[in-house]
Amino acid sequence: DGYFYHMMRQCRYSSKDLQGIELITSYVFNQAEYIRFNSTVGKYVGYTEYGVKNAEAWNKGPELAGELGELERVCKHNAPIYYSA
């Protein structure tokens, strides 16, 4: 047994327009999502007491800018590959 932690990053493509791309990053501990970044919302949202505290701190710190950079670096950069498949 032990603790189970993972982070999952998804790029969701709703149209060929690059403005329609959505980045979702989820943080999960023991099978419960405790915090999520959604590029459409534009900030971190906490789902547990621990997640709410982290979301408040991350929305004020460099983590938010880093996550917005991932939208450009990962999702928009890989969009042509996704659309060609």
N, CA, C and O atoms as a Maestro MAE file, in Angstrom:
{
 s_m_m2io_version
 :::
 2.0.0
}

f_m_ct {
 s_m_title
 :::
 protein
 m_atom[340] {
  # First column is atom index #
  i_m_mmod_type
  r_m_x_coord
  r_m_y_coord
  r_m_z_coord
  i_m_residue_number
  s_m_chain_name
  s_m_pdb_residue_name
  s_m_pdb_atom_name
  i_m_atomic_number
  :::
  1 25 0.827 -1.184 0.000 1 A "ASP " " N  " 7
  2 3 0.000 0.000 0.000 1 A "ASP " " CA " 6
  3 2 0.874 1.252 0.000 1 A "ASP " " C  " 6
  4 15 2.097 1.165 -0.109 1 A "ASP " " O  " 8
  5 25 0.267 2.361 0.117 2 A "GLY " " N  " 7
  6 3 0.971 3.623 0.118 2 A "GLY " " CA " 6
  7 2 0.092 4.699 -0.462 2 A "GLY " " C  " 6
  8 15 -1.117 4.527 -0.621 2 A "GLY " " O  " 8
  9 25 0.711 5.796 -0.771 3 A "TYR " " N  " 7
  10 3 -0.034 6.929 -1.311 3 A "TYR " " CA " 6
  11 2 0.103 6.965 -2.818 3 A "TYR " " C  " 6
  12 15 1.136 6.590 -3.372 3 A "TYR " " O  " 8
  13 25 -0.924 7.409 -3.455 4 A "PHE " " N  " 7
  14 3 -0.981 7.463 -4.901 4 A "PHE " " CA " 6
  15 2 -1.144 8.917 -5.320 4 A "PHE " " C  " 6
  16 15 -2.131 9.561 -4.963 4 A "PHE " " O  " 8
  17 25 -0.181 9.435 -6.076 5 A "TYR " " N  " 7
  18 3 -0.226 10.815 -6.545 5 A "TYR " " CA " 6
  19 2 0.023 10.820 -8.042 5 A "TYR " " C  " 6
  20 15 0.883 10.088 -8.533 5 A "TYR " " O  " 8
  21 25 -0.715 11.629 -8.762 6 A "HIS " " N  " 7
  22 3 -0.365 11.862 -10.160 6 A "HIS " " CA " 6
  23 2 -0.912 13.208 -10.631 6 A "HIS " " C  " 6
  24 15 -1.855 13.768 -10.073 6 A "HIS " " O  " 8
  25 25 -0.273 13.686 -11.676 7 A "MET " " N  " 7
  26 3 -0.676 14.929 -12.332 7 A "MET " " CA " 6
  27 2 -0.976 14.560 -13.782 7 A "MET " " C  " 6
  28 15 -0.200 13.855 -14.426 7 A "MET " " O  " 8
  29 25 -2.090 15.037 -14.278 8 A "MET " " N  " 7
  30 3 -2.474 14.735 -15.654 8 A "MET " " CA " 6
  31 2 -2.733 16.038 -16.399 8 A "MET " " C  " 6
  32 15 -3.470 16.902 -15.925 8 A "MET " " O  " 8
  33 25 -2.124 16.166 -17.560 9 A "ARG " " N  " 7
  34 3 -2.303 17.356 -18.386 9 A "ARG " " CA " 6
  35 2 -2.991 16.935 -19.673 9 A "ARG " " C  " 6
  36 15 -2.558 15.996 -20.340 9 A "ARG " " O  " 8
  37 25 -4.066 17.635 -20.020 10 A "GLN " " N  " 7
  38 3 -4.828 17.343 -21.229 10 A "GLN " " CA " 6
  39 2 -4.958 18.590 -22.090 10 A "GLN " " C  " 6
  40 15 -5.171 19.691 -21.583 10 A "GLN " " O  " 8
  41 25 -4.831 18.408 -23.365 11 A "CYS " " N  " 7
  42 3 -5.156 19.470 -24.321 11 A "CYS " " CA " 6
  43 2 -6.440 19.044 -25.016 11 A "CYS " " C  " 6
  44 15 -6.517 17.957 -25.589 11 A "CYS " " O  " 8
  45 25 -7.425 19.890 -24.962 12 A "ARG " " N  " 7
  46 3 -8.698 19.594 -25.620 12 A "ARG " " CA " 6
  47 2 -8.859 20.525 -26.804 12 A "ARG " " C  " 6
  48 15 -8.795 21.747 -26.668 12 A "ARG " " O  " 8
  49 25 -9.067 19.930 -27.964 13 A "TYR " " N  " 7
  50 3 -9.184 20.670 -29.211 13 A "TYR " " CA " 6
  51 2 -10.636 20.622 -29.669 13 A "TYR " " C  " 6
  52 15 -11.145 19.553 -30.004 13 A "TYR " " O  " 8
  53 25 -11.302 21.764 -29.686 14 A "SER " " N  " 7
  54 3 -12.708 21.783 -30.069 14 A "SER " " CA " 6
  55 2 -12.912 22.238 -31.516 14 A "SER " " C  " 6
  56 15 -13.971 22.002 -32.098 14 A "SER " " O  " 8
  57 25 -11.909 22.884 -32.090 15 A "SER " " N  " 7
  58 3 -12.003 23.320 -33.475 15 A "SER " " CA " 6
  59 2 -10.598 23.546 -34.001 15 A "SER " " C  " 6
  60 15 -9.637 23.491 -33.233 15 A "SER " " O  " 8
  61 25 -10.461 23.800 -35.291 16 A "LYS " " N  " 7
  62 3 -9.131 24.050 -35.852 16 A "LYS " " CA " 6
  63 2 -8.622 25.445 -35.526 16 A "LYS " " C  " 6
  64 15 -7.460 25.770 -35.771 16 A "LYS " " O  " 8
  65 25 -9.489 26.250 -34.981 17 A "ASP " " N  " 7
  66 3 -9.088 27.580 -34.538 17 A "ASP " " CA " 6
  67 2 -8.272 27.431 -33.258 17 A "ASP " " C  " 6
  68 15 -8.750 26.820 -32.302 17 A "ASP " " O  " 8
  69 25 -7.068 27.965 -33.214 18 A "LEU " " N  " 7
  70 3 -6.212 27.814 -32.048 18 A "LEU " " CA " 6
  71 2 -6.796 28.471 -30.803 18 A "LEU " " C  " 6
  72 15 -6.335 28.200 -29.695 18 A "LEU " " O  " 8
  73 25 -7.792 29.322 -30.962 19 A "GLN " " N  " 7
  74 3 -8.429 29.941 -29.806 19 A "GLN " " CA " 6
  75 2 -9.348 28.943 -29.091 19 A "GLN " " C  " 6
  76 15 -9.744 29.173 -27.948 19 A "GLN " " O  " 8
  77 25 -9.685 27.841 -29.761 20 A "GLY " " N  " 7
  78 3 -10.577 26.860 -29.179 20 A "GLY " " CA " 6
  79 2 -9.865 25.783 -28.385 20 A "GLY " " C  " 6
  80 15 -10.498 24.810 -27.976 20 A "GLY " " O  " 8
  81 25 -8.581 25.924 -28.155 21 A "ILE " " N  " 7
  82 3 -7.821 24.916 -27.424 21 A "ILE " " CA " 6
  83 2 -7.934 25.185 -25.930 21 A "ILE " " C  " 6
  84 15 -7.836 26.325 -25.475 21 A "ILE " " O  " 8
  85 25 -8.144 24.110 -25.178 22 A "GLU " " N  " 7
  86 3 -8.285 24.209 -23.731 22 A "GLU " " CA " 6
  87 2 -7.249 23.297 -23.073 22 A "GLU " " C  " 6
  88 15 -7.107 22.135 -23.452 22 A "GLU " " O  " 8
  89 25 -6.538 23.825 -22.099 23 A "LEU " " N  " 7
  90 3 -5.577 23.047 -21.316 23 A "LEU " " CA " 6
  91 2 -6.173 22.784 -19.944 23 A "LEU " " C  " 6
  92 15 -6.643 23.701 -19.271 23 A "LEU " " O  " 8
  93 25 -6.148 21.525 -19.538 24 A "ILE " " N  " 7
  94 3 -6.622 21.149 -18.205 24 A "ILE " " CA " 6
  95 2 -5.520 20.346 -17.529 24 A "ILE " " C  " 6
  96 15 -5.063 19.334 -18.061 24 A "ILE " " O  " 8
  97 25 -5.100 20.799 -16.365 25 A "THR " " N  " 7
  98 3 -4.105 20.087 -15.569 25 A "THR " " CA " 6
  99 2 -4.741 19.722 -14.244 25 A "THR " " C  " 6
  100 15 -5.195 20.592 -13.500 25 A "THR " " O  " 8
  101 25 -4.772 18.423 -13.950 26 A "SER " " N  " 7
  102 3 -5.395 17.921 -12.729 26 A "SER " " CA " 6
  103 2 -4.335 17.312 -11.820 26 A "SER " " C  " 6
  104 15 -3.425 16.625 -12.285 26 A "SER " " O  " 8
  105 25 -4.461 17.567 -10.530 27 A "TYR " " N  " 7
  106 3 -3.583 17.001 -9.513 27 A "TYR " " CA " 6
  107 2 -4.431 16.094 -8.629 27 A "TYR " " C  " 6
  108 15 -5.437 16.523 -8.065 27 A "TYR " " O  " 8
  109 25 -4.013 14.832 -8.516 28 A "VAL " " N  " 7
  110 3 -4.797 13.819 -7.829 28 A "VAL " " CA " 6
  111 2 -3.953 13.178 -6.736 28 A "VAL " " C  " 6
  112 15 -2.786 12.852 -6.950 28 A "VAL " " O  " 8
  113 25 -4.555 12.999 -5.557 29 A "PHE " " N  " 7
  114 3 -3.907 12.304 -4.451 29 A "PHE " " CA " 6
  115 2 -4.882 11.283 -3.899 29 A "PHE " " C  " 6
  116 15 -6.005 11.626 -3.529 29 A "PHE " " O  " 8
  117 25 -4.459 10.028 -3.842 30 A "ASN " " N  " 7
  118 3 -5.312 8.922 -3.380 30 A "ASN " " CA " 6
  119 2 -6.647 8.900 -4.117 30 A "ASN " " C  " 6
  120 15 -7.704 8.783 -3.497 30 A "ASN " " O  " 8
  121 25 -6.593 9.011 -5.414 31 A "GLN " " N  " 7
  122 3 -7.730 8.920 -6.328 31 A "GLN " " CA " 6
  123 2 -8.742 10.047 -6.177 31 A "GLN " " C  " 6
  124 15 -9.867 9.930 -6.663 31 A "GLN " " O  " 8
  125 25 -8.372 11.120 -5.524 32 A "ALA " " N  " 7
  126 3 -9.266 12.275 -5.381 32 A "ALA " " CA " 6
  127 2 -8.578 13.503 -5.961 32 A "ALA " " C  " 6
  128 15 -7.487 13.874 -5.529 32 A "ALA " " O  " 8
  129 25 -9.214 14.127 -6.934 33 A "GLU " " N  " 7
  130 3 -8.660 15.348 -7.515 33 A "GLU " " CA " 6
  131 2 -8.778 16.465 -6.478 33 A "GLU " " C  " 6
  132 15 -9.861 16.737 -5.961 33 A "GLU " " O  " 8
  133 25 -7.652 17.101 -6.186 34 A "TYR " " N  " 7
  134 3 -7.695 18.158 -5.171 34 A "TYR " " CA " 6
  135 2 -7.469 19.543 -5.743 34 A "TYR " " C  " 6
  136 15 -7.801 20.532 -5.090 34 A "TYR " " O  " 8
  137 25 -6.914 19.645 -6.944 35 A "ILE " " N  " 7
  138 3 -6.738 20.963 -7.567 35 A "ILE " " CA " 6
  139 2 -6.702 20.785 -9.084 35 A "ILE " " C  " 6
  140 15 -6.237 19.765 -9.592 35 A "ILE " " O  " 8
  141 25 -7.204 21.802 -9.798 36 A "ARG " " N  " 7
  142 3 -7.228 21.745 -11.265 36 A "ARG " " CA " 6
  143 2 -6.967 23.138 -11.828 36 A "ARG " " C  " 6
  144 15 -7.448 24.148 -11.315 36 A "ARG " " O  " 8
  145 25 -6.186 23.147 -12.905 37 A "PHE " " N  " 7
  146 3 -6.029 24.368 -13.696 37 A "PHE " " CA " 6
  147 2 -6.799 24.158 -14.981 37 A "PHE " " C  " 6
  148 15 -6.669 23.117 -15.625 37 A "PHE " " O  " 8
  149 25 -7.596 25.136 -15.355 38 A "ASN " " N  " 7
  150 3 -8.334 25.109 -16.612 38 A "ASN " " CA " 6
  151 2 -8.055 26.430 -17.313 38 A "ASN " " C  " 6
  152 15 -8.319 27.500 -16.764 38 A "ASN " " O  " 8
  153 25 -7.517 26.352 -18.538 39 A "SER " " N  " 7
  154 3 -7.152 27.579 -19.247 39 A "SER " " CA " 6
  155 2 -8.367 28.419 -19.606 39 A "SER " " C  " 6
  156 15 -8.244 29.634 -19.766 39 A "SER " " O  " 8
  157 25 -9.535 27.805 -19.736 40 A "THR " " N  " 7
  158 3 -10.746 28.574 -20.015 40 A "THR " " CA " 6
  159 2 -11.121 29.430 -18.811 40 A "THR " " C  " 6
  160 15 -11.528 30.581 -18.965 40 A "THR " " O  " 8
  161 25 -10.982 28.867 -17.618 41 A "VAL " " N  " 7
  162 3 -11.241 29.609 -16.381 41 A "VAL " " CA " 6
  163 2 -10.093 30.591 -16.132 41 A "VAL " " C  " 6
  164 15 -10.314 31.706 -15.659 41 A "VAL " " O  " 8
  165 25 -8.864 30.168 -16.454 42 A "GLY " " N  " 7
  166 3 -7.705 31.043 -16.327 42 A "GLY " " CA " 6
  167 2 -7.052 31.048 -14.960 42 A "GLY " " C  " 6
  168 15 -6.257 31.937 -14.652 42 A "GLY " " O  " 8
  169 25 -7.382 30.057 -14.133 43 A "LYS " " N  " 7
  170 3 -6.786 29.995 -12.801 43 A "LYS " " CA " 6
  171 2 -6.922 28.586 -12.249 43 A "LYS " " C  " 6
  172 15 -7.605 27.735 -12.818 43 A "LYS " " O  " 8
  173 25 -6.248 28.364 -11.119 44 A "TYR " " N  " 7
  174 3 -6.365 27.105 -10.396 44 A "TYR " " CA " 6
  175 2 -7.623 27.129 -9.540 44 A "TYR " " C  " 6
  176 15 -7.997 28.170 -8.999 44 A "TYR " " O  " 8
  177 25 -8.270 25.974 -9.422 45 A "VAL " " N  " 7
  178 3 -9.451 25.827 -8.581 45 A "VAL " " CA " 6
  179 2 -9.217 24.625 -7.671 45 A "VAL " " C  " 6
  180 15 -8.855 23.546 -8.140 45 A "VAL " " O  " 8
  181 25 -9.425 24.814 -6.375 46 A "GLY " " N  " 7
  182 3 -9.249 23.739 -5.412 46 A "GLY " " CA " 6
  183 2 -10.554 23.034 -5.130 46 A "GLY " " C  " 6
  184 15 -11.617 23.654 -5.111 46 A "GLY " " O  " 8
  185 25 -10.467 21.718 -4.907 47 A "TYR " " N  " 7
  186 3 -11.656 20.910 -4.636 47 A "TYR " " CA " 6
  187 2 -11.668 20.326 -3.233 47 A "TYR " " C  " 6
  188 15 -12.677 19.766 -2.804 47 A "TYR " " O  " 8
  189 25 -10.574 20.447 -2.523 48 A "THR " " N  " 7
  190 3 -10.502 20.009 -1.133 48 A "THR " " CA " 6
  191 2 -9.946 21.177 -0.320 48 A "THR " " C  " 6
  192 15 -9.540 22.192 -0.885 48 A "THR " " O  " 8
  193 25 -9.928 21.034 0.982 49 A "GLU " " N  " 7
  194 3 -9.371 22.103 1.820 49 A "GLU " " CA " 6
  195 2 -7.918 22.379 1.454 49 A "GLU " " C  " 6
  196 15 -7.509 23.533 1.327 49 A "GLU " " O  " 8
  197 25 -7.146 21.317 1.286 50 A "TYR " " N  " 7
  198 3 -5.744 21.454 0.878 50 A "TYR " " CA " 6
  199 2 -5.640 22.081 -0.518 50 A "TYR " " C  " 6
  200 15 -4.792 22.941 -0.756 50 A "TYR " " O  " 8
  201 25 -6.507 21.643 -1.433 51 A "GLY " " N  " 7
  202 3 -6.503 22.165 -2.786 51 A "GLY " " CA " 6
  203 2 -6.862 23.640 -2.863 51 A "GLY " " C  " 6
  204 15 -6.276 24.381 -3.653 51 A "GLY " " O  " 8
  205 25 -7.810 24.070 -2.056 52 A "VAL " " N  " 7
  206 3 -8.212 25.488 -2.035 52 A "VAL " " CA " 6
  207 2 -7.048 26.359 -1.575 52 A "VAL " " C  " 6
  208 15 -6.797 27.420 -2.146 52 A "VAL " " O  " 8
  209 25 -6.336 25.905 -0.537 53 A "LYS " " N  " 7
  210 3 -5.180 26.664 -0.047 53 A "LYS " " CA " 6
  211 2 -4.090 26.749 -1.104 53 A "LYS " " C  " 6
  212 15 -3.494 27.807 -1.304 53 A "LYS " " O  " 8
  213 25 -3.830 25.639 -1.780 54 A "ASN " " N  " 7
  214 3 -2.825 25.652 -2.832 54 A "ASN " " CA " 6
  215 2 -3.264 26.515 -4.008 54 A "ASN " " C  " 6
  216 15 -2.454 27.249 -4.574 54 A "ASN " " O  " 8
  217 25 -4.523 26.434 -4.377 55 A "ALA " " N  " 7
  218 3 -5.025 27.231 -5.503 55 A "ALA " " CA " 6
  219 2 -4.852 28.721 -5.234 55 A "ALA " " C  " 6
  220 15 -4.448 29.470 -6.124 55 A "ALA " " O  " 8
  221 25 -5.153 29.151 -4.022 56 A "GLU " " N  " 7
  222 3 -4.991 30.563 -3.667 56 A "GLU " " CA " 6
  223 2 -3.528 30.987 -3.812 56 A "GLU " " C  " 6
  224 15 -3.233 32.049 -4.361 56 A "GLU " " O  " 8
  225 25 -2.628 30.157 -3.319 57 A "ALA " " N  " 7
  226 3 -1.195 30.487 -3.401 57 A "ALA " " CA " 6
  227 2 -0.692 30.426 -4.834 57 A "ALA " " C  " 6
  228 15 0.039 31.318 -5.263 57 A "ALA " " O  " 8
  229 25 -1.065 29.396 -5.582 58 A "TRP " " N  " 7
  230 3 -0.575 29.234 -6.945 58 A "TRP " " CA " 6
  231 2 -1.129 30.308 -7.874 58 A "TRP " " C  " 6
  232 15 -0.454 30.698 -8.827 58 A "TRP " " O  " 8
  233 25 -2.340 30.793 -7.620 59 A "ASN " " N  " 7
  234 3 -2.907 31.852 -8.459 59 A "ASN " " CA " 6
  235 2 -2.198 33.186 -8.252 59 A "ASN " " C  " 6
  236 15 -2.294 34.071 -9.103 59 A "ASN " " O  " 8
  237 25 -1.488 33.347 -7.134 60 A "LYS " " N  " 7
  238 3 -0.751 34.574 -6.847 60 A "LYS " " CA " 6
  239 2 0.725 34.460 -7.202 60 A "LYS " " C  " 6
  240 15 1.433 35.467 -7.229 60 A "LYS " " O  " 8
  241 25 1.195 33.258 -7.471 61 A "GLY " " N  " 7
  242 3 2.622 33.034 -7.694 61 A "GLY " " CA " 6
  243 2 2.967 32.758 -9.143 61 A "GLY " " C  " 6
  244 15 2.133 32.920 -10.035 61 A "GLY " " O  " 8
  245 25 4.204 32.337 -9.372 62 A "PRO " " N  " 7
  246 3 4.679 32.088 -10.737 62 A "PRO " " CA " 6
  247 2 4.071 30.836 -11.367 62 A "PRO " " C  " 6
  248 15 4.202 30.629 -12.573 62 A "PRO " " O  " 8
  249 25 3.417 30.009 -10.577 63 A "GLU " " N  " 7
  250 3 2.816 28.786 -11.112 63 A "GLU " " CA " 6
  251 2 1.752 29.086 -12.168 63 A "GLU " " C  " 6
  252 15 1.628 28.357 -13.152 63 A "GLU " " O  " 8
  253 25 0.993 30.151 -11.962 64 A "LEU " " N  " 7
  254 3 -0.069 30.501 -12.902 64 A "LEU " " CA " 6
  255 2 0.511 30.872 -14.263 64 A "LEU " " C  " 6
  256 15 0.018 30.407 -15.291 64 A "LEU " " O  " 8
  257 25 1.538 31.693 -14.280 65 A "ALA " " N  " 7
  258 3 2.178 32.071 -15.548 65 A "ALA " " CA " 6
  259 2 2.795 30.853 -16.219 65 A "ALA " " C  " 6
  260 15 2.764 30.731 -17.444 65 A "ALA " " O  " 8
  261 25 3.351 29.958 -15.423 66 A "GLY " " N  " 7
  262 3 3.937 28.746 -15.979 66 A "GLY " " CA " 6
  263 2 2.906 27.867 -16.644 66 A "GLY " " C  " 6
  264 15 3.160 27.293 -17.703 66 A "GLY " " O  " 8
  265 25 1.744 27.758 -16.029 67 A "GLU " " N  " 7
  266 3 0.679 26.937 -16.599 67 A "GLU " " CA " 6
  267 2 0.145 27.555 -17.889 67 A "GLU " " C  " 6
  268 15 -0.139 26.837 -18.847 67 A "GLU " " O  " 8
  269 25 0.009 28.857 -17.921 68 A "LEU " " N  " 7
  270 3 -0.429 29.531 -19.152 68 A "LEU " " CA " 6
  271 2 0.603 29.346 -20.256 68 A "LEU " " C  " 6
  272 15 0.250 29.255 -21.432 68 A "LEU " " O  " 8
  273 25 1.882 29.291 -19.878 69 A "GLY " " N  " 7
  274 3 2.944 29.016 -20.851 69 A "GLY " " CA " 6
  275 2 2.839 27.617 -21.423 69 A "GLY " " C  " 6
  276 15 3.182 27.393 -22.584 69 A "GLY " " O  " 8
  277 25 2.364 26.667 -20.617 70 A "GLU " " N  " 7
  278 3 2.189 25.299 -21.105 70 A "GLU " " CA " 6
  279 2 1.123 25.236 -22.191 70 A "GLU " " C  " 6
  280 15 1.228 24.427 -23.113 70 A "GLU " " O  " 8
  281 25 0.112 26.069 -22.097 71 A "LEU " " N  " 7
  282 3 -0.913 26.119 -23.137 71 A "LEU " " CA " 6
  283 2 -0.266 26.444 -24.480 71 A "LEU " " C  " 6
  284 15 -0.572 25.809 -25.490 71 A "LEU " " O  " 8
  285 25 0.618 27.422 -24.492 72 A "GLU " " N  " 7
  286 3 1.315 27.799 -25.727 72 A "GLU " " CA " 6
  287 2 2.333 26.734 -26.142 72 A "GLU " " C  " 6
  288 15 2.386 26.330 -27.304 72 A "GLU " " O  " 8
  289 25 3.141 26.287 -25.172 73 A "ARG " " N  " 7
  290 3 4.258 25.399 -25.465 73 A "ARG " " CA " 6
  291 2 3.817 23.996 -25.859 73 A "ARG " " C  " 6
  292 15 4.403 23.402 -26.764 73 A "ARG " " O  " 8
  293 25 2.816 23.466 -25.212 74 A "VAL " " N  " 7
  294 3 2.415 22.085 -25.456 74 A "VAL " " CA " 6
  295 2 1.215 22.011 -26.395 74 A "VAL " " C  " 6
  296 15 1.296 21.394 -27.457 74 A "VAL " " O  " 8
  297 25 0.113 22.629 -26.016 75 A "CYS " " N  " 7
  298 3 -1.131 22.450 -26.763 75 A "CYS " " CA " 6
  299 2 -1.096 23.100 -28.145 75 A "CYS " " C  " 6
  300 15 -1.354 22.442 -29.153 75 A "CYS " " O  " 8
  301 25 -0.782 24.372 -28.186 76 A "LYS " " N  " 7
  302 3 -0.801 25.063 -29.480 76 A "LYS " " CA " 6
  303 2 0.328 24.589 -30.382 76 A "LYS " " C  " 6
  304 15 0.168 24.546 -31.602 76 A "LYS " " O  " 8
  305 25 1.466 24.234 -29.798 77 A "HIS " " N  " 7
  306 3 2.596 23.742 -30.588 77 A "HIS " " CA " 6
  307 2 2.261 22.403 -31.248 77 A "HIS " " C  " 6
  308 15 2.669 22.153 -32.382 77 A "HIS " " O  " 8
  309 25 1.517 21.539 -30.541 78 A "ASN " " N  " 7
  310 3 1.190 20.209 -31.053 78 A "ASN " " CA " 6
  311 2 -0.128 20.146 -31.813 78 A "ASN " " C  " 6
  312 15 -0.507 19.075 -32.286 78 A "ASN " " O  " 8
  313 25 -0.827 21.253 -31.940 79 A "ALA " " N  " 7
  314 3 -2.118 21.271 -32.638 79 A "ALA " " CA " 6
  315 2 -2.011 20.761 -34.076 79 A "ALA " " C  " 6
  316 15 -2.866 19.976 -34.487 79 A "ALA " " O  " 8
  317 25 -1.006 21.164 -34.867 80 A "PRO " " N  " 7
  318 3 -0.924 20.638 -36.242 80 A "PRO " " CA " 6
  319 2 -0.797 19.109 -36.292 80 A "PRO " " C  " 6
  320 15 -1.321 18.478 -37.210 80 A "PRO " " O  " 8
  321 25 -0.117 18.520 -35.328 81 A "ILE " " N  " 7
  322 3 0.013 17.066 -35.282 81 A "ILE " " CA " 6
  323 2 -1.350 16.425 -34.994 81 A "ILE " " C  " 6
  324 15 -1.732 15.436 -35.619 81 A "ILE " " O  " 8
  325 25 -2.059 17.003 -34.047 82 A "TYR " " N  " 7
  326 3 -3.370 16.490 -33.688 82 A "TYR " " CA " 6
  327 2 -4.341 16.587 -34.874 82 A "TYR " " C  " 6
  328 15 -5.055 15.631 -35.179 82 A "TYR " " O  " 8
  329 25 -4.359 17.741 -35.534 83 A "TYR " " N  " 7
  330 3 -5.290 17.941 -36.633 83 A "TYR " " CA " 6
  331 2 -4.958 17.127 -37.862 83 A "TYR " " C  " 6
  332 15 -5.848 16.833 -38.660 83 A "TYR " " O  " 8
  333 25 -3.694 16.753 -38.039 84 A "SER " " N  " 7
  334 3 -3.317 15.971 -39.220 84 A "SER " " CA " 6
  335 2 -3.630 14.492 -39.041 84 A "SER " " C  " 6
  336 15 -3.639 13.748 -40.022 84 A "SER " " O  " 8
  337 25 -3.886 14.049 -37.819 85 A "ALA " " N  " 7
  338 3 -4.145 12.618 -37.565 85 A "ALA " " CA " 6
  339 2 -5.560 12.222 -37.950 85 A "ALA " " C  " 6
  340 15 -5.939 11.060 -37.800 85 A "ALA " " O  " 8
  :::
 }
 m_bond[339] {
  # First column is bond index #
  i_m_from
  i_m_to
  i_m_order
  :::
  1 1 2 1
  2 2 3 1
  3 3 4 2
  4 3 5 1
  5 5 6 1
  6 6 7 1
  7 7 8 2
  8 7 9 1
  9 9 10 1
  10 10 11 1
  11 11 12 2
  12 11 13 1
  13 13 14 1
  14 14 15 1
  15 15 16 2
  16 15 17 1
  17 17 18 1
  18 18 19 1
  19 19 20 2
  20 19 21 1
  21 21 22 1
  22 22 23 1
  23 23 24 2
  24 23 25 1
  25 25 26 1
  26 26 27 1
  27 27 28 2
  28 27 29 1
  29 29 30 1
  30 30 31 1
  31 31 32 2
  32 31 33 1
  33 33 34 1
  34 34 35 1
  35 35 36 2
  36 35 37 1
  37 37 38 1
  38 38 39 1
  39 39 40 2
  40 39 41 1
  41 41 42 1
  42 42 43 1
  43 43 44 2
  44 43 45 1
  45 45 46 1
  46 46 47 1
  47 47 48 2
  48 47 49 1
  49 49 50 1
  50 50 51 1
  51 51 52 2
  52 51 53 1
  53 53 54 1
  54 54 55 1
  55 55 56 2
  56 55 57 1
  57 57 58 1
  58 58 59 1
  59 59 60 2
  60 59 61 1
  61 61 62 1
  62 62 63 1
  63 63 64 2
  64 63 65 1
  65 65 66 1
  66 66 67 1
  67 67 68 2
  68 67 69 1
  69 69 70 1
  70 70 71 1
  71 71 72 2
  72 71 73 1
  73 73 74 1
  74 74 75 1
  75 75 76 2
  76 75 77 1
  77 77 78 1
  78 78 79 1
  79 79 80 2
  80 79 81 1
  81 81 82 1
  82 82 83 1
  83 83 84 2
  84 83 85 1
  85 85 86 1
  86 86 87 1
  87 87 88 2
  88 87 89 1
  89 89 90 1
  90 90 91 1
  91 91 92 2
  92 91 93 1
  93 93 94 1
  94 94 95 1
  95 95 96 2
  96 95 97 1
  97 97 98 1
  98 98 99 1
  99 99 100 2
  100 99 101 1
  101 101 102 1
  102 102 103 1
  103 103 104 2
  104 103 105 1
  105 105 106 1
  106 106 107 1
  107 107 108 2
  108 107 109 1
  109 109 110 1
  110 110 111 1
  111 111 112 2
  112 111 113 1
  113 113 114 1
  114 114 115 1
  115 115 116 2
  116 115 117 1
  117 117 118 1
  118 118 119 1
  119 119 120 2
  120 119 121 1
  121 121 122 1
  122 122 123 1
  123 123 124 2
  124 123 125 1
  125 125 126 1
  126 126 127 1
  127 127 128 2
  128 127 129 1
  129 129 130 1
  130 130 131 1
  131 131 132 2
  132 131 133 1
  133 133 134 1
  134 134 135 1
  135 135 136 2
  136 135 137 1
  137 137 138 1
  138 138 139 1
  139 139 140 2
  140 139 141 1
  141 141 142 1
  142 142 143 1
  143 143 144 2
  144 143 145 1
  145 145 146 1
  146 146 147 1
  147 147 148 2
  148 147 149 1
  149 149 150 1
  150 150 151 1
  151 151 152 2
  152 151 153 1
  153 153 154 1
  154 154 155 1
  155 155 156 2
  156 155 157 1
  157 157 158 1
  158 158 159 1
  159 159 160 2
  160 159 161 1
  161 161 162 1
  162 162 163 1
  163 163 164 2
  164 163 165 1
  165 165 166 1
  166 166 167 1
  167 167 168 2
  168 167 169 1
  169 169 170 1
  170 170 171 1
  171 171 172 2
  172 171 173 1
  173 173 174 1
  174 174 175 1
  175 175 176 2
  176 175 177 1
  177 177 178 1
  178 178 179 1
  179 179 180 2
  180 179 181 1
  181 181 182 1
  182 182 183 1
  183 183 184 2
  184 183 185 1
  185 185 186 1
  186 186 187 1
  187 187 188 2
  188 187 189 1
  189 189 190 1
  190 190 191 1
  191 191 192 2
  192 191 193 1
  193 193 194 1
  194 194 195 1
  195 195 196 2
  196 195 197 1
  197 197 198 1
  198 198 199 1
  199 199 200 2
  200 199 201 1
  201 201 202 1
  202 202 203 1
  203 203 204 2
  204 203 205 1
  205 205 206 1
  206 206 207 1
  207 207 208 2
  208 207 209 1
  209 209 210 1
  210 210 211 1
  211 211 212 2
  212 211 213 1
  213 213 214 1
  214 214 215 1
  215 215 216 2
  216 215 217 1
  217 217 218 1
  218 218 219 1
  219 219 220 2
  220 219 221 1
  221 221 222 1
  222 222 223 1
  223 223 224 2
  224 223 225 1
  225 225 226 1
  226 226 227 1
  227 227 228 2
  228 227 229 1
  229 229 230 1
  230 230 231 1
  231 231 232 2
  232 231 233 1
  233 233 234 1
  234 234 235 1
  235 235 236 2
  236 235 237 1
  237 237 238 1
  238 238 239 1
  239 239 240 2
  240 239 241 1
  241 241 242 1
  242 242 243 1
  243 243 244 2
  244 243 245 1
  245 245 246 1
  246 246 247 1
  247 247 248 2
  248 247 249 1
  249 249 250 1
  250 250 251 1
  251 251 252 2
  252 251 253 1
  253 253 254 1
  254 254 255 1
  255 255 256 2
  256 255 257 1
  257 257 258 1
  258 258 259 1
  259 259 260 2
  260 259 261 1
  261 261 262 1
  262 262 263 1
  263 263 264 2
  264 263 265 1
  265 265 266 1
  266 266 267 1
  267 267 268 2
  268 267 269 1
  269 269 270 1
  270 270 271 1
  271 271 272 2
  272 271 273 1
  273 273 274 1
  274 274 275 1
  275 275 276 2
  276 275 277 1
  277 277 278 1
  278 278 279 1
  279 279 280 2
  280 279 281 1
  281 281 282 1
  282 282 283 1
  283 283 284 2
  284 283 285 1
  285 285 286 1
  286 286 287 1
  287 287 288 2
  288 287 289 1
  289 289 290 1
  290 290 291 1
  291 291 292 2
  292 291 293 1
  293 293 294 1
  294 294 295 1
  295 295 296 2
  296 295 297 1
  297 297 298 1
  298 298 299 1
  299 299 300 2
  300 299 301 1
  301 301 302 1
  302 302 303 1
  303 303 304 2
  304 303 305 1
  305 305 306 1
  306 306 307 1
  307 307 308 2
  308 307 309 1
  309 309 310 1
  310 310 311 1
  311 311 312 2
  312 311 313 1
  313 313 314 1
  314 314 315 1
  315 315 316 2
  316 315 317 1
  317 317 318 1
  318 318 319 1
  319 319 320 2
  320 319 321 1
  321 321 322 1
  322 322 323 1
  323 323 324 2
  324 323 325 1
  325 325 326 1
  326 326 327 1
  327 327 328 2
  328 327 329 1
  329 329 330 1
  330 330 331 1
  331 331 332 2
  332 331 333 1
  333 333 334 1
  334 334 335 1
  335 335 336 2
  336 335 337 1
  337 337 338 1
  338 338 339 1
  339 339 340 2
  :::
 }
}
